[in-house]
Structures are given as structure tokens and as C-alpha cells.
Amino acid sequence: MSSKSLLGIRLKFTEKKYNQLHEAYEDLALAEDLEETQNIMNR
């Protein structure tokens, strides 16, 4: 395996991980927004 193809695999893996983190972060932000909305409605 050439170092170039290894780098390609590494980049794909990193991109996949980044996308997973990004989705998790968006879910978290969404959950916080929802909680905030519920707090406002419960007042």
C-alpha cells in the first residue's frame, strides 16, 4: 500500500468521525433548545 492511499483512507476515516461528532453536537444543541423551550412554556 502506498502512503498516498493510506492517507486517503485516513482522511475518509477522519471525515466520518467528524461527521459523527458534528451530528452528535447538533443533537445536543437541539436537545438544549427543546429543554429551553419547555422551561419557557412551564413558567
N, CA, C and O atoms as a Tripos MOL2 file, in Angstrom:
@<TRIPOS>MOLECULE
protein
  172   171    43     0     0
PROTEIN
NO_CHARGES

@<TRIPOS>ATOM
      1 N           0.8430   -1.2030    0.0000 N.3       1 MET1
      2 CA          0.0000    0.0000    0.0000 C.3       1 MET1
      3 C           0.8780    1.2520    0.0000 C.2       1 MET1
      4 O           1.7860    1.3830    0.8210 O.2       1 MET1
      5 N           0.6080    2.1330   -0.8930 N.am      2 SER2
      6 CA          1.3940    3.3670   -0.9330 C.3       2 SER2
      7 C           0.9370    4.3110    0.1750 C.2       2 SER2
      8 O          -0.1780    4.2070    0.6880 O.2       2 SER2
      9 N           1.8160    5.2200    0.5230 N.am      3 SER3
     10 CA          1.4650    6.1700    1.5860 C.3       3 SER3
     11 C           0.3190    7.0710    1.1500 C.2       3 SER3
     12 O          -0.4220    7.5960    1.9820 O.2       3 SER3
     13 N           0.1770    7.2480   -0.1660 N.am      4 LYS4
     14 CA         -0.8890    8.1100   -0.6640 C.3       4 LYS4
     15 C          -2.2610    7.4900   -0.4110 C.2       4 LYS4
     16 O          -3.1960    8.1820   -0.0090 O.2       4 LYS4
     17 N          -2.3790    6.1610   -0.6520 N.am      5 SER5
     18 CA         -3.6720    5.5160   -0.4230 C.3       5 SER5
     19 C          -3.9680    5.4060    1.0730 C.2       5 SER5
     20 O          -5.1240    5.4750    1.4930 O.2       5 SER5
     21 N          -2.9230    5.2360    1.8630 N.am      6 LEU6
     22 CA         -3.1010    5.2240    3.3190 C.3       6 LEU6
     23 C          -3.6360    6.5600    3.8030 C.2       6 LEU6
     24 O          -4.5150    6.6200    4.6630 O.2       6 LEU6
     25 N          -3.0960    7.6280    3.2410 N.am      7 LEU7
     26 CA         -3.5440    8.9720    3.5940 C.3       7 LEU7
     27 C          -5.0100    9.1580    3.2160 C.2       7 LEU7
     28 O          -5.7810    9.7630    3.9600 O.2       7 LEU7
     29 N          -5.3850    8.6280    2.0460 N.am      8 GLY8
     30 CA         -6.7740    8.7090    1.5950 C.3       8 GLY8
     31 C          -7.7150    8.0200    2.5600 C.2       8 GLY8
     32 O          -8.7820    8.5410    2.8880 O.2       8 GLY8
     33 N          -7.3070    6.8320    3.0170 N.am      9 ILE9
     34 CA         -8.1300    6.0760    3.9740 C.3       9 ILE9
     35 C          -8.2420    6.8530    5.2830 C.2       9 ILE9
     36 O          -9.3150    6.9610    5.8770 O.2       9 ILE9
     37 N          -7.1120    7.3850    5.7110 N.am     10 ARG10
     38 CA         -7.0580    8.1650    6.9550 C.3      10 ARG10
     39 C          -8.0000    9.3700    6.8810 C.2      10 ARG10
     40 O          -8.7260    9.6620    7.8310 O.2      10 ARG10
     41 N          -7.9780   10.0570    5.7480 N.am     11 LEU11
     42 CA         -8.8400   11.2250    5.5680 C.3      11 LEU11
     43 C         -10.3100   10.8450    5.5860 C.2      11 LEU11
     44 O         -11.1320   11.5420    6.1800 O.2      11 LEU11
     45 N         -10.6380    9.7310    4.9290 N.am     12 LYS12
     46 CA        -12.0290    9.2690    4.9140 C.3      12 LYS12
     47 C         -12.4970    8.9500    6.3240 C.2      12 LYS12
     48 O         -13.6080    9.3040    6.7190 O.2      12 LYS12
     49 N         -11.6220    8.2650    7.0890 N.am     13 PHE13
     50 CA        -11.9450    7.8960    8.4540 C.3      13 PHE13
     51 C         -12.1570    9.1440    9.3110 C.2      13 PHE13
     52 O         -13.1160    9.2290   10.0780 O.2      13 PHE13
     53 N         -11.2550   10.1000    9.1680 N.am     14 THR14
     54 CA        -11.3370   11.3510    9.9250 C.3      14 THR14
     55 C         -12.6130   12.1030    9.5880 C.2      14 THR14
     56 O         -13.2800   12.6510   10.4660 O.2      14 THR14
     57 N         -12.9430   12.1200    8.2970 N.am     15 GLU15
     58 CA        -14.1520   12.8080    7.8490 C.3      15 GLU15
     59 C         -15.3910   12.1500    8.4450 C.2      15 GLU15
     60 O         -16.3230   12.8350    8.8670 O.2      15 GLU15
     61 N         -15.3960   10.8130    8.4780 N.am     16 LYS16
     62 CA        -16.5310   10.0760    9.0320 C.3      16 LYS16
     63 C         -16.6890   10.3890   10.5200 C.2      16 LYS16
     64 O         -17.7920   10.6540   10.9990 O.2      16 LYS16
     65 N         -15.5740   10.3550   11.2360 N.am     17 LYS17
     66 CA        -15.5880   10.6730   12.6640 C.3      17 LYS17
     67 C         -16.0900   12.0930   12.8990 C.2      17 LYS17
     68 O         -16.8900   12.3450   13.8000 O.2      17 LYS17
     69 N         -15.6040   13.0170   12.0670 N.am     18 TYR18
     70 CA        -16.0020   14.4150   12.1960 C.3      18 TYR18
     71 C         -17.5030   14.5580   11.9860 C.2      18 TYR18
     72 O         -18.1760   15.2810   12.7210 O.2      18 TYR18
     73 N         -18.0220   13.8620   10.9750 N.am     19 ASN19
     74 CA        -19.4560   13.9310   10.7000 C.3      19 ASN19
     75 C         -20.2650   13.3850   11.8660 C.2      19 ASN19
     76 O         -21.3120   13.9340   12.2080 O.2      19 ASN19
     77 N         -19.7790   12.2910   12.4860 N.am     20 GLN20
     78 CA        -20.4730   11.7180   13.6410 C.3      20 GLN20
     79 C         -20.4800   12.7090   14.8000 C.2      20 GLN20
     80 O         -21.5050   12.9040   15.4540 O.2      20 GLN20
     81 N         -19.3500   13.3240   15.0450 N.am     21 LEU21
     82 CA        -19.2530   14.3230   16.1120 C.3      21 LEU21
     83 C         -20.1700   15.5030   15.8420 C.2      21 LEU21
     84 O         -20.8470   16.0090   16.7370 O.2      21 LEU21
     85 N         -20.1760   15.9230   14.5950 N.am     22 HIS22
     86 CA        -20.9960   17.0570   14.1900 C.3      22 HIS22
     87 C         -22.4790   16.7550   14.4150 C.2      22 HIS22
     88 O         -23.2270   17.5990   14.9100 O.2      22 HIS22
     89 N         -22.8920   15.5350   14.0420 N.am     23 GLU23
     90 CA        -24.2890   15.1350   14.2450 C.3      23 GLU23
     91 C         -24.6250   15.0720   15.7250 C.2      23 GLU23
     92 O         -25.6950   15.5170   16.1410 O.2      23 GLU23
     93 N         -23.7170   14.5220   16.5200 N.am     24 ALA24
     94 CA        -23.9400   14.4260   17.9590 C.3      24 ALA24
     95 C         -24.0620   15.8210   18.5650 C.2      24 ALA24
     96 O         -24.8990   16.0610   19.4350 O.2      24 ALA24
     97 N         -23.2210   16.7330   18.0980 N.am     25 TYR25
     98 CA        -23.2520   18.1050   18.5870 C.3      25 TYR25
     99 C         -24.5700   18.7790   18.2300 C.2      25 TYR25
    100 O         -25.1510   19.4990   19.0420 O.2      25 TYR25
    101 N         -25.0430   18.5360   16.9960 N.am     26 GLU26
    102 CA        -26.3160   19.1200   16.5780 C.3      26 GLU26
    103 C         -27.4690   18.5520   17.4000 C.2      26 GLU26
    104 O         -28.3920   19.2790   17.7660 O.2      26 GLU26
    105 N         -27.4140   17.2420   17.6920 N.am     27 ASP27
    106 CA        -28.4430   16.6210   18.5250 C.3      27 ASP27
    107 C         -28.4580   17.2570   19.9050 C.2      27 ASP27
    108 O         -29.5190   17.5230   20.4690 O.2      27 ASP27
    109 N         -27.2730   17.4970   20.4390 N.am     28 LEU28
    110 CA        -27.1400   18.1050   21.7560 C.3      28 LEU28
    111 C         -27.7180   19.5180   21.7580 C.2      28 LEU28
    112 O         -28.4490   19.9000   22.6720 O.2      28 LEU28
    113 N         -27.3830   20.2820   20.7320 N.am     29 ALA29
    114 CA        -27.8920   21.6470   20.6130 C.3      29 ALA29
    115 C         -29.4130   21.6370   20.5010 C.2      29 ALA29
    116 O         -30.0970   22.4810   21.0780 O.2      29 ALA29
    117 N         -29.9240   20.6740   19.7540 N.am     30 LEU30
    118 CA        -31.3640   20.5340   19.5720 C.3      30 LEU30
    119 C         -32.0320   20.1940   20.9040 C.2      30 LEU30
    120 O         -33.0800   20.7470   21.2380 O.2      30 LEU30
    121 N         -31.4250   19.2870   21.6570 N.am     31 ALA31
    122 CA        -31.9650   18.8870   22.9500 C.3      31 ALA31
    123 C         -31.9780   20.0670   23.9160 C.2      31 ALA31
    124 O         -32.9300   20.2450   24.6760 O.2      31 ALA31
    125 N         -30.9190   20.8710   23.8810 N.am     32 GLU32
    126 CA        -30.8590   22.0430   24.7540 C.3      32 GLU32
    127 C         -31.9120   23.0710   24.3690 C.2      32 GLU32
    128 O         -32.5300   23.6880   25.2370 O.2      32 GLU32
    129 N         -32.1160   23.2560   23.0730 N.am     33 ASP33
    130 CA        -33.1550   24.1710   22.5950 C.3      33 ASP33
    131 C         -34.5200   23.7060   23.0670 C.2      33 ASP33
    132 O         -35.3450   24.5080   23.5060 O.2      33 ASP33
    133 N         -34.7500   22.4050   22.9740 N.am     34 LEU34
    134 CA        -36.0250   21.8160   23.3650 C.3      34 LEU34
    135 C         -36.2630   22.0300   24.8590 C.2      34 LEU34
    136 O         -37.3600   22.3970   25.2810 O.2      34 LEU34
    137 N         -35.2240   21.7950   25.6430 N.am     35 GLU35
    138 CA        -35.3150   21.9740   27.0900 C.3      35 GLU35
    139 C         -35.6180   23.4310   27.4230 C.2      35 GLU35
    140 O         -36.4470   23.7240   28.2850 O.2      35 GLU35
    141 N         -34.9450   24.3240   26.7400 N.am     36 GLU36
    142 CA        -35.1480   25.7600   26.9280 C.3      36 GLU36
    143 C         -36.5920   26.1360   26.6110 C.2      36 GLU36
    144 O         -37.2270   26.8880   27.3500 O.2      36 GLU36
    145 N         -37.0960   25.6050   25.5090 N.am     37 THR37
    146 CA        -38.4760   25.8710   25.0870 C.3      37 THR37
    147 C         -39.4620   25.3650   26.1340 C.2      37 THR37
    148 O         -40.4380   26.0400   26.4580 O.2      37 THR37
    149 N         -39.1980   24.1720   26.6570 N.am     38 GLN38
    150 CA        -40.0820   23.6030   27.6750 C.3      38 GLN38
    151 C         -40.0490   24.4390   28.9460 C.2      38 GLN38
    152 O         -41.0820   24.6430   29.5850 O.2      38 GLN38
    153 N         -38.8700   24.9210   29.3140 N.am     39 ASN39
    154 CA        -38.7440   25.7690   30.5010 C.3      39 ASN39
    155 C         -39.5590   27.0400   30.3530 C.2      39 ASN39
    156 O         -40.2210   27.4750   31.2950 O.2      39 ASN39
    157 N         -39.5100   27.6290   29.1780 N.am     40 ILE40
    158 CA        -40.2700   28.8550   28.9190 C.3      40 ILE40
    159 C         -41.7670   28.5680   28.9930 C.2      40 ILE40
    160 O         -42.5310   29.3560   29.5520 O.2      40 ILE40
    161 N         -42.1770   27.4380   28.4270 N.am     41 MET41
    162 CA        -43.6010   27.0900   28.4150 C.3      41 MET41
    163 C         -44.1230   26.7410   29.8040 C.2      41 MET41
    164 O         -45.3090   26.9090   30.0870 O.2      41 MET41
    165 N         -43.2280   26.2530   30.6730 N.am     42 ASN42
    166 CA        -43.6480   25.8470   32.0140 C.3      42 ASN42
    167 C         -43.7520   27.0080   32.9880 C.2      42 ASN42
    168 O         -44.2540   26.8360   34.0990 O.2      42 ASN42
    169 N         -43.2900   28.1780   32.5970 N.am     43 ARG43
    170 CA        -43.3180   29.3240   33.5060 C.3      43 ARG43
    171 C         -44.7280   29.8270   33.7180 C.2      43 ARG43
    172 O         -44.9350   30.7900   34.4570 O.2      43 ARG43
@<TRIPOS>BOND
     1     1     2 1
     2     2     3 1
     3     3     4 2
     4     3     5 am
     5     5     6 1
     6     6     7 1
     7     7     8 2
     8     7     9 am
     9     9    10 1
    10    10    11 1
    11    11    12 2
    12    11    13 am
    13    13    14 1
    14    14    15 1
    15    15    16 2
    16    15    17 am
    17    17    18 1
    18    18    19 1
    19    19    20 2
    20    19    21 am
    21    21    22 1
    22    22    23 1
    23    23    24 2
    24    23    25 am
    25    25    26 1
    26    26    27 1
    27    27    28 2
    28    27    29 am
    29    29    30 1
    30    30    31 1
    31    31    32 2
    32    31    33 am
    33    33    34 1
    34    34    35 1
    35    35    36 2
    36    35    37 am
    37    37    38 1
    38    38    39 1
    39    39    40 2
    40    39    41 am
    41    41    42 1
    42    42    43 1
    43    43    44 2
    44    43    45 am
    45    45    46 1
    46    46    47 1
    47    47    48 2
    48    47    49 am
    49    49    50 1
    50    50    51 1
    51    51    52 2
    52    51    53 am
    53    53    54 1
    54    54    55 1
    55    55    56 2
    56    55    57 am
    57    57    58 1
    58    58    59 1
    59    59    60 2
    60    59    61 am
    61    61    62 1
    62    62    63 1
    63    63    64 2
    64    63    65 am
    65    65    66 1
    66    66    67 1
    67    67    68 2
    68    67    69 am
    69    69    70 1
    70    70    71 1
    71    71    72 2
    72    71    73 am
    73    73    74 1
    74    74    75 1
    75    75    76 2
    76    75    77 am
    77    77    78 1
    78    78    79 1
    79    79    80 2
    80    79    81 am
    81    81    82 1
    82    82    83 1
    83    83    84 2
    84    83    85 am
    85    85    86 1
    86    86    87 1
    87    87    88 2
    88    87    89 am
    89    89    90 1
    90    90    91 1
    91    91    92 2
    92    91    93 am
    93    93    94 1
    94    94    95 1
    95    95    96 2
    96    95    97 am
    97    97    98 1
    98    98    99 1
    99    99   100 2
   100    99   101 am
   101   101   102 1
   102   102   103 1
   103   103   104 2
   104   103   105 am
   105   105   106 1
   106   106   107 1
   107   107   108 2
   108   107   109 am
   109   109   110 1
   110   110   111 1
   111   111   112 2
   112   111   113 am
   113   113   114 1
   114   114   115 1
   115   115   116 2
   116   115   117 am
   117   117   118 1
   118   118   119 1
   119   119   120 2
   120   119   121 am
   121   121   122 1
   122   122   123 1
   123   123   124 2
   124   123   125 am
   125   125   126 1
   126   126   127 1
   127   127   128 2
   128   127   129 am
   129   129   130 1
   130   130   131 1
   131   131   132 2
   132   131   133 am
   133   133   134 1
   134   134   135 1
   135   135   136 2
   136   135   137 am
   137   137   138 1
   138   138   139 1
   139   139   140 2
   140   139   141 am
   141   141   142 1
   142   142   143 1
   143   143   144 2
   144   143   145 am
   145   145   146 1
   146   146   147 1
   147   147   148 2
   148   147   149 am
   149   149   150 1
   150   150   151 1
   151   151   152 2
   152   151   153 am
   153   153   154 1
   154   154   155 1
   155   155   156 2
   156   155   157 am
   157   157   158 1
   158   158   159 1
   159   159   160 2
   160   159   161 am
   161   161   162 1
   162   162   163 1
   163   163   164 2
   164   163   165 am
   165   165   166 1
   166   166   167 1
   167   167   168 2
   168   167   169 am
   169   169   170 1
   170   170   171 1
   171   171   172 2
@<TRIPOS>SUBSTRUCTURE
     1 MET1         2 RESIDUE 1 A MET
     2 SER2         6 RESIDUE 1 A SER
     3 SER3        10 RESIDUE 1 A SER
     4 LYS4        14 RESIDUE 1 A LYS
     5 SER5        18 RESIDUE 1 A SER
     6 LEU6        22 RESIDUE 1 A LEU
     7 LEU7        26 RESIDUE 1 A LEU
     8 GLY8        30 RESIDUE 1 A GLY
     9 ILE9        34 RESIDUE 1 A ILE
    10 ARG10       38 RESIDUE 1 A ARG
    11 LEU11       42 RESIDUE 1 A LEU
    12 LYS12       46 RESIDUE 1 A LYS
    13 PHE13       50 RESIDUE 1 A PHE
    14 THR14       54 RESIDUE 1 A THR
    15 GLU15       58 RESIDUE 1 A GLU
    16 LYS16       62 RESIDUE 1 A LYS
    17 LYS17       66 RESIDUE 1 A LYS
    18 TYR18       70 RESIDUE 1 A TYR
    19 ASN19       74 RESIDUE 1 A ASN
    20 GLN20       78 RESIDUE 1 A GLN
    21 LEU21       82 RESIDUE 1 A LEU
    22 HIS22       86 RESIDUE 1 A HIS
    23 GLU23       90 RESIDUE 1 A GLU
    24 ALA24       94 RESIDUE 1 A ALA
    25 TYR25       98 RESIDUE 1 A TYR
    26 GLU26      102 RESIDUE 1 A GLU
    27 ASP27      106 RESIDUE 1 A ASP
    28 LEU28      110 RESIDUE 1 A LEU
    29 ALA29      114 RESIDUE 1 A ALA
    30 LEU30      118 RESIDUE 1 A LEU
    31 ALA31      122 RESIDUE 1 A ALA
    32 GLU32      126 RESIDUE 1 A GLU
    33 ASP33      130 RESIDUE 1 A ASP
    34 LEU34      134 RESIDUE 1 A LEU
    35 GLU35      138 RESIDUE 1 A GLU
    36 GLU36      142 RESIDUE 1 A GLU
    37 THR37      146 RESIDUE 1 A THR
    38 GLN38      150 RESIDUE 1 A GLN
    39 ASN39      154 RESIDUE 1 A ASN
    40 ILE40      158 RESIDUE 1 A ILE
    41 MET41      162 RESIDUE 1 A MET
    42 ASN42      166 RESIDUE 1 A ASN
    43 ARG43      170 RESIDUE 1 A ARG
